[in-house]
Amino acid sequence: MPLYDFKCGKCGKRFEELVRLGEIPPCPKCGNSKPEQLFSASAGVSTDTTRGKALGQARRAAGAVKKEKDHAQREYERNYFKDHS
Ligand SMILES: [Zn+2]
């Protein structure tokens, strides 16, 4: 579930909630059932676009780590065979 930022128009309370798309949680301070949903990029809003981007970055990072590992493995084997031949 994505984490959304909300701001209550009644008491001004700002809060974050994990909610399903389209669900609006009531304000935890005053109980206002219609707080304003904030969509600022810095607010940790997870849209499909940002999630896809993050996933792509994670995949690329994982790929880089794997490459690094393969490289280390090859180095290790090279040194091993060098020492033992
Ligand atoms: Zn409130």
PDB file of the backbone (N, CA, C, O) and the ligand in Angstrom, with CONECT records:
HET     ZN  A 101       1
ATOM      1  N   MET A   1       0.848  -1.199   0.000  1.00  0.00           N
ATOM      2  CA  MET A   1       0.000   0.000   0.000  1.00  0.00           C
ATOM      3  C   MET A   1       0.882   1.247   0.000  1.00  0.00           C
ATOM      4  O   MET A   1       1.881   1.320   0.716  1.00  0.00           O
ATOM      5  N   PRO A   2       0.502   2.197  -0.795  1.00  0.00           N
ATOM      6  CA  PRO A   2       1.303   3.431  -0.833  1.00  0.00           C
ATOM      7  C   PRO A   2       1.089   4.308   0.386  1.00  0.00           C
ATOM      8  O   PRO A   2       0.019   4.308   0.996  1.00  0.00           O
ATOM      9  N   LEU A   3       2.108   5.041   0.719  1.00  0.00           N
ATOM     10  CA  LEU A   3       2.041   5.981   1.838  1.00  0.00           C
ATOM     11  C   LEU A   3       1.690   7.356   1.293  1.00  0.00           C
ATOM     12  O   LEU A   3       2.370   7.886   0.414  1.00  0.00           O
ATOM     13  N   TYR A   4       0.620   7.923   1.828  1.00  0.00           N
ATOM     14  CA  TYR A   4       0.185   9.234   1.356  1.00  0.00           C
ATOM     15  C   TYR A   4       0.257  10.272   2.452  1.00  0.00           C
ATOM     16  O   TYR A   4       0.127   9.974   3.640  1.00  0.00           O
ATOM     17  N   ASP A   5       0.463  11.479   2.022  1.00  0.00           N
ATOM     18  CA  ASP A   5       0.465  12.616   2.939  1.00  0.00           C
ATOM     19  C   ASP A   5      -0.901  13.277   2.912  1.00  0.00           C
ATOM     20  O   ASP A   5      -1.490  13.456   1.845  1.00  0.00           O
ATOM     21  N   PHE A   6      -1.397  13.632   4.062  1.00  0.00           N
ATOM     22  CA  PHE A   6      -2.672  14.337   4.147  1.00  0.00           C
ATOM     23  C   PHE A   6      -2.520  15.565   5.010  1.00  0.00           C
ATOM     24  O   PHE A   6      -1.668  15.637   5.895  1.00  0.00           O
ATOM     25  N   LYS A   7      -3.376  16.533   4.723  1.00  0.00           N
ATOM     26  CA  LYS A   7      -3.415  17.703   5.575  1.00  0.00           C
ATOM     27  C   LYS A   7      -4.866  18.019   5.894  1.00  0.00           C
ATOM     28  O   LYS A   7      -5.701  18.172   5.003  1.00  0.00           O
ATOM     29  N   CYS A   8      -5.136  18.109   7.153  1.00  0.00           N
ATOM     30  CA  CYS A   8      -6.498  18.381   7.573  1.00  0.00           C
ATOM     31  C   CYS A   8      -6.814  19.854   7.376  1.00  0.00           C
ATOM     32  O   CYS A   8      -6.069  20.722   7.830  1.00  0.00           O
ATOM     33  N   GLY A   9      -7.933  20.135   6.690  1.00  0.00           N
ATOM     34  CA  GLY A   9      -8.318  21.510   6.449  1.00  0.00           C
ATOM     35  C   GLY A   9      -8.954  22.151   7.672  1.00  0.00           C
ATOM     36  O   GLY A   9      -9.072  23.374   7.746  1.00  0.00           O
ATOM     37  N   LYS A  10      -9.364  21.328   8.632  1.00  0.00           N
ATOM     38  CA  LYS A  10     -10.033  21.870   9.821  1.00  0.00           C
ATOM     39  C   LYS A  10      -9.036  22.309  10.874  1.00  0.00           C
ATOM     40  O   LYS A  10      -9.078  23.443  11.350  1.00  0.00           O
ATOM     41  N   CYS A  11      -8.128  21.392  11.241  1.00  0.00           N
ATOM     42  CA  CYS A  11      -7.209  21.711  12.335  1.00  0.00           C
ATOM     43  C   CYS A  11      -5.785  21.935  11.848  1.00  0.00           C
ATOM     44  O   CYS A  11      -4.917  22.336  12.623  1.00  0.00           O
ATOM     45  N   GLY A  12      -5.540  21.674  10.548  1.00  0.00           N
ATOM     46  CA  GLY A  12      -4.214  21.940  10.008  1.00  0.00           C
ATOM     47  C   GLY A  12      -3.213  20.833  10.251  1.00  0.00           C
ATOM     48  O   GLY A  12      -2.041  20.958   9.898  1.00  0.00           O
ATOM     49  N   LYS A  13      -3.671  19.754  10.850  1.00  0.00           N
ATOM     50  CA  LYS A  13      -2.776  18.631  11.149  1.00  0.00           C
ATOM     51  C   LYS A  13      -2.311  17.963   9.854  1.00  0.00           C
ATOM     52  O   LYS A  13      -3.111  17.698   8.957  1.00  0.00           O
ATOM     53  N   ARG A  14      -1.020  17.699   9.771  1.00  0.00           N
ATOM     54  CA  ARG A  14      -0.478  16.981   8.623  1.00  0.00           C
ATOM     55  C   ARG A  14      -0.090  15.588   9.067  1.00  0.00           C
ATOM     56  O   ARG A  14       0.557  15.420  10.101  1.00  0.00           O
ATOM     57  N   PHE A  15      -0.480  14.586   8.294  1.00  0.00           N
ATOM     58  CA  PHE A  15      -0.154  13.222   8.700  1.00  0.00           C
ATOM     59  C   PHE A  15       0.010  12.313   7.489  1.00  0.00           C
ATOM     60  O   PHE A  15      -0.442  12.623   6.387  1.00  0.00           O
ATOM     61  N   GLU A  16       0.656  11.202   7.722  1.00  0.00           N
ATOM     62  CA  GLU A  16       0.869  10.217   6.665  1.00  0.00           C
ATOM     63  C   GLU A  16       0.091   8.964   6.988  1.00  0.00           C
ATOM     64  O   GLU A  16       0.029   8.542   8.143  1.00  0.00           O
ATOM     65  N   GLU A  17      -0.502   8.368   5.973  1.00  0.00           N
ATOM     66  CA  GLU A  17      -1.246   7.134   6.180  1.00  0.00           C
ATOM     67  C   GLU A  17      -0.962   6.181   5.030  1.00  0.00           C
ATOM     68  O   GLU A  17      -0.773   6.601   3.889  1.00  0.00           O
ATOM     69  N   LEU A  18      -0.937   4.911   5.345  1.00  0.00           N
ATOM     70  CA  LEU A  18      -0.895   3.898   4.300  1.00  0.00           C
ATOM     71  C   LEU A  18      -2.332   3.590   3.915  1.00  0.00           C
ATOM     72  O   LEU A  18      -3.091   3.037   4.712  1.00  0.00           O
ATOM     73  N   VAL A  19      -2.699   3.945   2.711  1.00  0.00           N
ATOM     74  CA  VAL A  19      -4.088   3.742   2.291  1.00  0.00           C
ATOM     75  C   VAL A  19      -4.144   3.167   0.887  1.00  0.00           C
ATOM     76  O   VAL A  19      -3.234   3.339   0.076  1.00  0.00           O
ATOM     77  N   ARG A  20      -5.245   2.479   0.633  1.00  0.00           N
ATOM     78  CA  ARG A  20      -5.500   2.037  -0.730  1.00  0.00           C
ATOM     79  C   ARG A  20      -5.857   3.241  -1.580  1.00  0.00           C
ATOM     80  O   ARG A  20      -6.323   4.262  -1.074  1.00  0.00           O
ATOM     81  N   LEU A  21      -5.634   3.109  -2.871  1.00  0.00           N
ATOM     82  CA  LEU A  21      -5.915   4.206  -3.784  1.00  0.00           C
ATOM     83  C   LEU A  21      -7.353   4.684  -3.634  1.00  0.00           C
ATOM     84  O   LEU A  21      -8.289   3.885  -3.666  1.00  0.00           O
ATOM     85  N   GLY A  22      -7.521   5.981  -3.470  1.00  0.00           N
ATOM     86  CA  GLY A  22      -8.847   6.561  -3.388  1.00  0.00           C
ATOM     87  C   GLY A  22      -9.415   6.614  -1.981  1.00  0.00           C
ATOM     88  O   GLY A  22     -10.439   7.255  -1.744  1.00  0.00           O
ATOM     89  N   GLU A  23      -8.752   5.941  -1.045  1.00  0.00           N
ATOM     90  CA  GLU A  23      -9.230   5.966   0.334  1.00  0.00           C
ATOM     91  C   GLU A  23      -8.661   7.174   1.059  1.00  0.00           C
ATOM     92  O   GLU A  23      -7.481   7.498   0.926  1.00  0.00           O
ATOM     93  N   ILE A  24      -9.505   7.825   1.817  1.00  0.00           N
ATOM     94  CA  ILE A  24      -9.069   8.977   2.597  1.00  0.00           C
ATOM     95  C   ILE A  24      -9.301   8.666   4.066  1.00  0.00           C
ATOM     96  O   ILE A  24     -10.443   8.485   4.488  1.00  0.00           O
ATOM     97  N   PRO A  25      -8.244   8.604   4.840  1.00  0.00           N
ATOM     98  CA  PRO A  25      -8.410   8.330   6.277  1.00  0.00           C
ATOM     99  C   PRO A  25      -8.851   9.590   7.016  1.00  0.00           C
ATOM    100  O   PRO A  25      -8.519  10.699   6.598  1.00  0.00           O
ATOM    101  N   PRO A  26      -9.579   9.434   8.084  1.00  0.00           N
ATOM    102  CA  PRO A  26      -9.977  10.620   8.852  1.00  0.00           C
ATOM    103  C   PRO A  26      -8.784  11.219   9.589  1.00  0.00           C
ATOM    104  O   PRO A  26      -7.823  10.520   9.911  1.00  0.00           O
ATOM    105  N   CYS A  27      -8.859  12.503   9.847  1.00  0.00           N
ATOM    106  CA  CYS A  27      -7.795  13.187  10.586  1.00  0.00           C
ATOM    107  C   CYS A  27      -7.646  12.562  11.975  1.00  0.00           C
ATOM    108  O   CYS A  27      -8.634  12.411  12.693  1.00  0.00           O
ATOM    109  N   PRO A  28      -6.425  12.201  12.356  1.00  0.00           N
ATOM    110  CA  PRO A  28      -6.219  11.574  13.666  1.00  0.00           C
ATOM    111  C   PRO A  28      -6.382  12.551  14.822  1.00  0.00           C
ATOM    112  O   PRO A  28      -6.518  12.142  15.974  1.00  0.00           O
ATOM    113  N   LYS A  29      -6.369  13.835  14.512  1.00  0.00           N
ATOM    114  CA  LYS A  29      -6.454  14.822  15.589  1.00  0.00           C
ATOM    115  C   LYS A  29      -7.892  15.234  15.892  1.00  0.00           C
ATOM    116  O   LYS A  29      -8.346  15.206  17.035  1.00  0.00           O
ATOM    117  N   CYS A  30      -8.602  15.624  14.805  1.00  0.00           N
ATOM    118  CA  CYS A  30      -9.943  16.149  15.061  1.00  0.00           C
ATOM    119  C   CYS A  30     -11.046  15.271  14.467  1.00  0.00           C
ATOM    120  O   CYS A  30     -12.232  15.534  14.671  1.00  0.00           O
ATOM    121  N   GLY A  31     -10.650  14.226  13.731  1.00  0.00           N
ATOM    122  CA  GLY A  31     -11.664  13.320  13.217  1.00  0.00           C
ATOM    123  C   GLY A  31     -12.321  13.764  11.930  1.00  0.00           C
ATOM    124  O   GLY A  31     -13.249  13.112  11.454  1.00  0.00           O
ATOM    125  N   ASN A  32     -11.859  14.859  11.360  1.00  0.00           N
ATOM    126  CA  ASN A  32     -12.376  15.333  10.077  1.00  0.00           C
ATOM    127  C   ASN A  32     -12.227  14.218   9.042  1.00  0.00           C
ATOM    128  O   ASN A  32     -11.126  13.710   8.828  1.00  0.00           O
ATOM    129  N   SER A  33     -13.321  13.844   8.407  1.00  0.00           N
ATOM    130  CA  SER A  33     -13.294  12.689   7.518  1.00  0.00           C
ATOM    131  C   SER A  33     -12.803  13.034   6.119  1.00  0.00           C
ATOM    132  O   SER A  33     -12.629  12.143   5.288  1.00  0.00           O
ATOM    133  N   LYS A  34     -12.580  14.308   5.851  1.00  0.00           N
ATOM    134  CA  LYS A  34     -12.122  14.677   4.510  1.00  0.00           C
ATOM    135  C   LYS A  34     -10.877  15.558   4.533  1.00  0.00           C
ATOM    136  O   LYS A  34     -10.919  16.717   4.119  1.00  0.00           O
ATOM    137  N   PRO A  35      -9.773  15.003   5.018  1.00  0.00           N
ATOM    138  CA  PRO A  35      -8.534  15.780   4.944  1.00  0.00           C
ATOM    139  C   PRO A  35      -8.082  15.892   3.500  1.00  0.00           C
ATOM    140  O   PRO A  35      -8.471  15.092   2.649  1.00  0.00           O
ATOM    141  N   GLU A  36      -7.271  16.875   3.240  1.00  0.00           N
ATOM    142  CA  GLU A  36      -6.778  17.118   1.897  1.00  0.00           C
ATOM    143  C   GLU A  36      -5.598  16.189   1.621  1.00  0.00           C
ATOM    144  O   GLU A  36      -4.695  16.050   2.446  1.00  0.00           O
ATOM    145  N   GLN A  37      -5.620  15.559   0.453  1.00  0.00           N
ATOM    146  CA  GLN A  37      -4.497  14.689   0.106  1.00  0.00           C
ATOM    147  C   GLN A  37      -3.422  15.492  -0.592  1.00  0.00           C
ATOM    148  O   GLN A  37      -3.701  16.243  -1.526  1.00  0.00           O
ATOM    149  N   LEU A  38      -2.186  15.330  -0.133  1.00  0.00           N
ATOM    150  CA  LEU A  38      -1.080  16.098  -0.702  1.00  0.00           C
ATOM    151  C   LEU A  38      -0.320  15.249  -1.709  1.00  0.00           C
ATOM    152  O   LEU A  38      -0.083  14.061  -1.491  1.00  0.00           O
ATOM    153  N   PHE A  39       0.049  15.870  -2.794  1.00  0.00           N
ATOM    154  CA  PHE A  39       0.756  15.134  -3.845  1.00  0.00           C
ATOM    155  C   PHE A  39       2.126  15.721  -4.128  1.00  0.00           C
ATOM    156  O   PHE A  39       2.574  15.707  -5.275  1.00  0.00           O
ATOM    157  N   SER A  40       2.796  16.231  -3.120  1.00  0.00           N
ATOM    158  CA  SER A  40       4.116  16.784  -3.384  1.00  0.00           C
ATOM    159  C   SER A  40       5.117  15.659  -3.571  1.00  0.00           C
ATOM    160  O   SER A  40       5.009  14.603  -2.948  1.00  0.00           O
ATOM    161  N   ALA A  41       6.095  15.898  -4.439  1.00  0.00           N
ATOM    162  CA  ALA A  41       7.056  14.849  -4.787  1.00  0.00           C
ATOM    163  C   ALA A  41       7.910  14.466  -3.592  1.00  0.00           C
ATOM    164  O   ALA A  41       8.418  13.348  -3.519  1.00  0.00           O
ATOM    165  N   SER A  42       8.070  15.395  -2.653  1.00  0.00           N
ATOM    166  CA  SER A  42       8.955  15.127  -1.524  1.00  0.00           C
ATOM    167  C   SER A  42       8.219  14.466  -0.370  1.00  0.00           C
ATOM    168  O   SER A  42       8.815  14.187   0.671  1.00  0.00           O
ATOM    169  N   ALA A  43       6.938  14.217  -0.547  1.00  0.00           N
ATOM    170  CA  ALA A  43       6.136  13.746   0.570  1.00  0.00           C
ATOM    171  C   ALA A  43       6.063  12.229   0.648  1.00  0.00           C
ATOM    172  O   ALA A  43       5.268  11.690   1.418  1.00  0.00           O
ATOM    173  N   GLY A  44       6.866  11.542  -0.124  1.00  0.00           N
ATOM    174  CA  GLY A  44       6.853  10.092  -0.065  1.00  0.00           C
ATOM    175  C   GLY A  44       5.646   9.490  -0.734  1.00  0.00           C
ATOM    176  O   GLY A  44       5.256   8.366  -0.417  1.00  0.00           O
ATOM    177  N   VAL A  45       5.044  10.221  -1.659  1.00  0.00           N
ATOM    178  CA  VAL A  45       3.907   9.679  -2.391  1.00  0.00           C
ATOM    179  C   VAL A  45       4.405   8.652  -3.389  1.00  0.00           C
ATOM    180  O   VAL A  45       5.330   8.918  -4.157  1.00  0.00           O
ATOM    181  N   SER A  46       3.804   7.505  -3.377  1.00  0.00           N
ATOM    182  CA  SER A  46       4.235   6.441  -4.267  1.00  0.00           C
ATOM    183  C   SER A  46       3.215   6.229  -5.364  1.00  0.00           C
ATOM    184  O   SER A  46       2.214   5.541  -5.165  1.00  0.00           O
ATOM    185  N   THR A  47       3.464   6.813  -6.509  1.00  0.00           N
ATOM    186  CA  THR A  47       2.594   6.574  -7.646  1.00  0.00           C
ATOM    187  C   THR A  47       3.169   5.429  -8.457  1.00  0.00           C
ATOM    188  O   THR A  47       4.278   4.973  -8.176  1.00  0.00           O
ATOM    189  N   ASP A  48       2.454   4.964  -9.439  1.00  0.00           N
ATOM    190  CA  ASP A  48       2.969   3.893 -10.280  1.00  0.00           C
ATOM    191  C   ASP A  48       4.234   4.320 -10.990  1.00  0.00           C
ATOM    192  O   ASP A  48       5.141   3.518 -11.213  1.00  0.00           O
ATOM    193  N   THR A  49       4.284   5.599 -11.345  1.00  0.00           N
ATOM    194  CA  THR A  49       5.458   6.096 -12.066  1.00  0.00           C
ATOM    195  C   THR A  49       6.690   6.067 -11.185  1.00  0.00           C
ATOM    196  O   THR A  49       7.731   5.548 -11.589  1.00  0.00           O
ATOM    197  N   THR A  50       6.585   6.621  -9.985  1.00  0.00           N
ATOM    198  CA  THR A  50       7.752   6.656  -9.114  1.00  0.00           C
ATOM    199  C   THR A  50       8.114   5.255  -8.660  1.00  0.00           C
ATOM    200  O   THR A  50       9.290   4.942  -8.471  1.00  0.00           O
ATOM    201  N   ARG A  51       7.105   4.408  -8.484  1.00  0.00           N
ATOM    202  CA  ARG A  51       7.384   3.043  -8.056  1.00  0.00           C
ATOM    203  C   ARG A  51       8.130   2.307  -9.171  1.00  0.00           C
ATOM    204  O   ARG A  51       9.089   1.580  -8.910  1.00  0.00           O
ATOM    205  N   GLY A  52       7.680   2.501 -10.420  1.00  0.00           N
ATOM    206  CA  GLY A  52       8.347   1.869 -11.546  1.00  0.00           C
ATOM    207  C   GLY A  52       9.776   2.356 -11.663  1.00  0.00           C
ATOM    208  O   GLY A  52      10.690   1.581 -11.947  1.00  0.00           O
ATOM    209  N   LYS A  53       9.961   3.646 -11.443  1.00  0.00           N
ATOM    210  CA  LYS A  53      11.304   4.217 -11.520  1.00  0.00           C
ATOM    211  C   LYS A  53      12.186   3.614 -10.432  1.00  0.00           C
ATOM    212  O   LYS A  53      13.325   3.222 -10.689  1.00  0.00           O
ATOM    213  N   ALA A  54      11.657   3.544  -9.230  1.00  0.00           N
ATOM    214  CA  ALA A  54      12.429   2.996  -8.117  1.00  0.00           C
ATOM    215  C   ALA A  54      12.775   1.540  -8.384  1.00  0.00           C
ATOM    216  O   ALA A  54      13.880   1.090  -8.081  1.00  0.00           O
ATOM    217  N   LEU A  55      11.839   0.821  -8.942  1.00  0.00           N
ATOM    218  CA  LEU A  55      12.061  -0.581  -9.258  1.00  0.00           C
ATOM    219  C   LEU A  55      13.169  -0.713 -10.287  1.00  0.00           C
ATOM    220  O   LEU A  55      14.042  -1.573 -10.169  1.00  0.00           O
ATOM    221  N   GLY A  56      13.127   0.154 -11.306  1.00  0.00           N
ATOM    222  CA  GLY A  56      14.161   0.138 -12.321  1.00  0.00           C
ATOM    223  C   GLY A  56      15.527   0.420 -11.714  1.00  0.00           C
ATOM    224  O   GLY A  56      16.520  -0.215 -12.070  1.00  0.00           O
ATOM    225  N   GLN A  57      15.568   1.370 -10.803  1.00  0.00           N
ATOM    226  CA  GLN A  57      16.823   1.709 -10.150  1.00  0.00           C
ATOM    227  C   GLN A  57      17.312   0.546  -9.308  1.00  0.00           C
ATOM    228  O   GLN A  57      18.505   0.245  -9.292  1.00  0.00           O
ATOM    229  N   ALA A  58      16.404  -0.101  -8.616  1.00  0.00           N
ATOM    230  CA  ALA A  58      16.768  -1.239  -7.783  1.00  0.00           C
ATOM    231  C   ALA A  58      17.306  -2.369  -8.656  1.00  0.00           C
ATOM    232  O   ALA A  58      18.295  -3.017  -8.313  1.00  0.00           O
ATOM    233  N   ARG A  59      16.638  -2.598  -9.798  1.00  0.00           N
ATOM    234  CA  ARG A  59      17.096  -3.647 -10.715  1.00  0.00           C
ATOM    235  C   ARG A  59      18.492  -3.324 -11.228  1.00  0.00           C
ATOM    236  O   ARG A  59      19.365  -4.190 -11.287  1.00  0.00           O
ATOM    237  N   ARG A  60      18.689  -2.039 -11.605  1.00  0.00           N
ATOM    238  CA  ARG A  60      20.002  -1.662 -12.124  1.00  0.00           C
ATOM    239  C   ARG A  60      21.057  -1.837 -11.045  1.00  0.00           C
ATOM    240  O   ARG A  60      22.161  -2.307 -11.319  1.00  0.00           O
ATOM    241  N   ALA A  61      20.716  -1.458  -9.813  1.00  0.00           N
ATOM    242  CA  ALA A  61      21.660  -1.592  -8.712  1.00  0.00           C
ATOM    243  C   ALA A  61      21.987  -3.060  -8.486  1.00  0.00           C
ATOM    244  O   ALA A  61      23.147  -3.417  -8.279  1.00  0.00           O
ATOM    245  N   ALA A  62      20.972  -3.907  -8.523  1.00  0.00           N
ATOM    246  CA  ALA A  62      21.175  -5.340  -8.333  1.00  0.00           C
ATOM    247  C   ALA A  62      22.065  -5.885  -9.446  1.00  0.00           C
ATOM    248  O   ALA A  62      22.942  -6.714  -9.203  1.00  0.00           O
ATOM    249  N   GLY A  63      21.831  -5.414 -10.661  1.00  0.00           N
ATOM    250  CA  GLY A  63      22.643  -5.856 -11.781  1.00  0.00           C
ATOM    251  C   GLY A  63      24.099  -5.453 -11.594  1.00  0.00           C
ATOM    252  O   GLY A  63      25.007  -6.226 -11.897  1.00  0.00           O
ATOM    253  N   ALA A  64      24.318  -4.246 -11.095  1.00  0.00           N
ATOM    254  CA  ALA A  64      25.674  -3.769 -10.873  1.00  0.00           C
ATOM    255  C   ALA A  64      26.361  -4.619  -9.818  1.00  0.00           C
ATOM    256  O   ALA A  64      27.536  -4.962  -9.949  1.00  0.00           O
ATOM    257  N   VAL A  65      25.620  -4.956  -8.773  1.00  0.00           N
ATOM    258  CA  VAL A  65      26.189  -5.789  -7.712  1.00  0.00           C
ATOM    259  C   VAL A  65      26.565  -7.156  -8.269  1.00  0.00           C
ATOM    260  O   VAL A  65      27.617  -7.704  -7.941  1.00  0.00           O
ATOM    261  N   LYS A  66      25.696  -7.697  -9.112  1.00  0.00           N
ATOM    262  CA  LYS A  66      25.968  -9.010  -9.692  1.00  0.00           C
ATOM    263  C   LYS A  66      27.224  -8.965 -10.558  1.00  0.00           C
ATOM    264  O   LYS A  66      28.066  -9.862 -10.513  1.00  0.00           O
ATOM    265  N   LYS A  67      27.323  -7.902 -11.342  1.00  0.00           N
ATOM    266  CA  LYS A  67      28.491  -7.762 -12.200  1.00  0.00           C
ATOM    267  C   LYS A  67      29.755  -7.739 -11.340  1.00  0.00           C
ATOM    268  O   LYS A  67      30.759  -8.383 -11.643  1.00  0.00           O
ATOM    269  N   GLU A  68      29.660  -6.970 -10.259  1.00  0.00           N
ATOM    270  CA  GLU A  68      30.779  -6.855  -9.335  1.00  0.00           C
ATOM    271  C   GLU A  68      31.158  -8.224  -8.795  1.00  0.00           C
ATOM    272  O   GLU A  68      32.337  -8.565  -8.702  1.00  0.00           O
ATOM    273  N   LYS A  69      30.151  -8.998  -8.443  1.00  0.00           N
ATOM    274  CA  LYS A  69      30.384 -10.332  -7.884  1.00  0.00           C
ATOM    275  C   LYS A  69      31.039 -11.240  -8.921  1.00  0.00           C
ATOM    276  O   LYS A  69      31.999 -11.951  -8.625  1.00  0.00           O
ATOM    277  N   ASP A  70      30.503 -11.204 -10.146  1.00  0.00           N
ATOM    278  CA  ASP A  70      31.066 -12.028 -11.214  1.00  0.00           C
ATOM    279  C   ASP A  70      32.529 -11.676 -11.422  1.00  0.00           C
ATOM    280  O   ASP A  70      33.384 -12.541 -11.612  1.00  0.00           O
ATOM    281  N   HIS A  71      32.783 -10.393 -11.379  1.00  0.00           N
ATOM    282  CA  HIS A  71      34.143  -9.932 -11.575  1.00  0.00           C
ATOM    283  C   HIS A  71      35.045 -10.465 -10.466  1.00  0.00           C
ATOM    284  O   HIS A  71      36.137 -10.971 -10.727  1.00  0.00           O
ATOM    285  N   ALA A  72      34.573 -10.343  -9.223  1.00  0.00           N
ATOM    286  CA  ALA A  72      35.338 -10.817  -8.084  1.00  0.00           C
ATOM    287  C   ALA A  72      35.587 -12.318  -8.200  1.00  0.00           C
ATOM    288  O   ALA A  72      36.670 -12.812  -7.887  1.00  0.00           O
ATOM    289  N   GLN A  73      34.571 -13.022  -8.652  1.00  0.00           N
ATOM    290  CA  GLN A  73      34.689 -14.473  -8.813  1.00  0.00           C
ATOM    291  C   GLN A  73      35.762 -14.800  -9.848  1.00  0.00           C
ATOM    292  O   GLN A  73      36.583 -15.693  -9.640  1.00  0.00           O
ATOM    293  N   ARG A  74      35.748 -14.071 -10.962  1.00  0.00           N
ATOM    294  CA  ARG A  74      36.733 -14.322 -12.012  1.00  0.00           C
ATOM    295  C   ARG A  74      38.145 -14.014 -11.509  1.00  0.00           C
ATOM    296  O   ARG A  74      39.093 -14.750 -11.782  1.00  0.00           O
ATOM    297  N   GLU A  75      38.262 -12.909 -10.770  1.00  0.00           N
ATOM    298  CA  GLU A  75      39.557 -12.549 -10.215  1.00  0.00           C
ATOM    299  C   GLU A  75      40.061 -13.657  -9.292  1.00  0.00           C
ATOM    300  O   GLU A  75      41.223 -14.061  -9.330  1.00  0.00           O
ATOM    301  N   TYR A  76      39.143 -14.119  -8.474  1.00  0.00           N
ATOM    302  CA  TYR A  76      39.480 -15.165  -7.515  1.00  0.00           C
ATOM    303  C   TYR A  76      39.963 -16.413  -8.243  1.00  0.00           C
ATOM    304  O   TYR A  76      40.981 -17.000  -7.877  1.00  0.00           O
ATOM    305  N   GLU A  77      39.230 -16.811  -9.271  1.00  0.00           N
ATOM    306  CA  GLU A  77      39.597 -18.011 -10.014  1.00  0.00           C
ATOM    307  C   GLU A  77      40.939 -17.832 -10.717  1.00  0.00           C
ATOM    308  O   GLU A  77      41.774 -18.735 -10.758  1.00  0.00           O
ATOM    309  N   ARG A  78      41.111 -16.641 -11.263  1.00  0.00           N
ATOM    310  CA  ARG A  78      42.366 -16.381 -11.955  1.00  0.00           C
ATOM    311  C   ARG A  78      43.538 -16.521 -10.981  1.00  0.00           C
ATOM    312  O   ARG A  78      44.536 -17.176 -11.279  1.00  0.00           O
ATOM    313  N   ASN A  79      43.393 -15.889  -9.806  1.00  0.00           N
ATOM    314  CA  ASN A  79      44.455 -15.960  -8.814  1.00  0.00           C
ATOM    315  C   ASN A  79      44.654 -17.386  -8.320  1.00  0.00           C
ATOM    316  O   ASN A  79      45.780 -17.829  -8.096  1.00  0.00           O
ATOM    317  N   TYR A  80      43.558 -18.085  -8.157  1.00  0.00           N
ATOM    318  CA  TYR A  80      43.618 -19.448  -7.662  1.00  0.00           C
ATOM    319  C   TYR A  80      44.411 -20.335  -8.625  1.00  0.00           C
ATOM    320  O   TYR A  80      45.311 -21.076  -8.231  1.00  0.00           O
ATOM    321  N   PHE A  81      44.031 -20.226  -9.925  1.00  0.00           N
ATOM    322  CA  PHE A  81      44.696 -21.073 -10.895  1.00  0.00           C
ATOM    323  C   PHE A  81      46.150 -20.669 -11.077  1.00  0.00           C
ATOM    324  O   PHE A  81      47.014 -21.498 -11.361  1.00  0.00           O
ATOM    325  N   LYS A  82      46.404 -19.362 -10.904  1.00  0.00           N
ATOM    326  CA  LYS A  82      47.761 -18.880 -11.042  1.00  0.00           C
ATOM    327  C   LYS A  82      48.619 -19.469  -9.937  1.00  0.00           C
ATOM    328  O   LYS A  82      49.751 -19.902 -10.153  1.00  0.00           O
ATOM    329  N   ASP A  83      48.025 -19.469  -8.721  1.00  0.00           N
ATOM    330  CA  ASP A  83      48.794 -19.956  -7.583  1.00  0.00           C
ATOM    331  C   ASP A  83      48.964 -21.472  -7.597  1.00  0.00           C
ATOM    332  O   ASP A  83      49.914 -22.008  -7.026  1.00  0.00           O
ATOM    333  N   HIS A  84      48.040 -22.146  -8.248  1.00  0.00           N
ATOM    334  CA  HIS A  84      48.043 -23.599  -8.149  1.00  0.00           C
ATOM    335  C   HIS A  84      48.418 -24.277  -9.452  1.00  0.00           C
ATOM    336  O   HIS A  84      48.123 -25.454  -9.659  1.00  0.00           O
ATOM    337  N   SER A  85      49.052 -23.548 -10.304  1.00  0.00           N
ATOM    338  CA  SER A  85      49.414 -24.215 -11.559  1.00  0.00           C
ATOM    339  C   SER A  85      50.934 -24.153 -11.773  1.00  0.00           C
ATOM    340  O   SER A  85      51.437 -24.660 -12.775  1.00  0.00           O
TER     341      SER A  85
HETATM  342 ZN    ZN A 101      -8.019  17.685  11.817  1.00  0.00          ZN2+
END
